């Protein structure tokens, strides 16, 4: 359990989660690819802004 919590503190984990969620969104609604791409990009940007450095 400690291993999981340690990984959740890493920015790369959250970037990966954002990309995985974005990938599922593309499969669900292919006509929304530009909007999903923008949302994933925004999520990764937010992660980079609030993460500890």
Backbone torsions as a table, in degrees:
resi	resn	phi	psi	omega
1	UNK	NA	-38.9	177.6
2	UNK	-60.3	-38.8	179.0
3	UNK	-59.3	-44.9	-179.4
4	UNK	-63.1	-45.1	-179.7
5	UNK	-65.7	-36.2	176.3
6	UNK	-64.2	-40.6	178.7
7	UNK	-66.9	-36.2	-179.7
8	UNK	-67.5	-15.3	177.3
9	UNK	-84.7	-7.9	-177.4
10	UNK	-92.2	137.4	-179.7
11	UNK	-63.4	-34.4	-178.2
12	UNK	-63.5	-31.9	177.3
13	UNK	-64.5	-44.9	-178.7
14	UNK	-69.7	-35.4	174.4
15	UNK	-62.8	-42.7	178.2
16	UNK	-62.3	-42.1	178.5
17	UNK	-62.2	-42.8	179.1
18	UNK	-61.9	-40.8	179.8
19	UNK	-68.4	-39.3	178.1
20	UNK	-64.0	-46.7	179.0
21	UNK	-61.7	-40.7	177.3
22	UNK	-62.5	-38.6	177.9
23	UNK	-63.2	-39.3	176.5
24	UNK	-66.2	-36.7	179.0
25	UNK	-64.5	-36.6	178.8
26	UNK	-65.1	-37.9	179.6
27	UNK	-70.8	-31.2	-177.8
28	UNK	-77.2	-42.4	-175.1
29	UNK	-139.5	82.1	-176.5
30	UNK	-61.1	-23.8	178.8
31	UNK	-72.9	-11.3	-179.6
32	UNK	-102.0	16.5	-176.2
33	UNK	-52.9	-46.6	179.4
34	UNK	-60.7	-41.6	-179.7
35	UNK	-68.0	-39.6	179.4
36	UNK	-66.5	-42.4	177.4
37	UNK	-59.7	-42.6	178.4
38	UNK	-64.6	-40.0	179.8
39	UNK	-66.4	-41.5	178.3
40	UNK	-64.9	-43.1	178.0
41	UNK	-60.8	-43.2	178.3
42	UNK	-64.0	-40.0	179.3
43	UNK	-64.0	-43.4	178.7
44	UNK	-65.5	-40.0	176.4
45	UNK	-60.8	-43.1	178.1
46	UNK	-63.0	-42.5	177.3
47	UNK	-58.3	-43.4	-179.5
48	UNK	-66.5	-33.9	-179.3
49	UNK	-71.7	-41.5	-172.9
50	UNK	-93.6	-8.7	-178.2
51	UNK	-73.7	154.9	178.4
52	UNK	-80.2	143.2	-169.0
53	UNK	-96.0	NA	NA
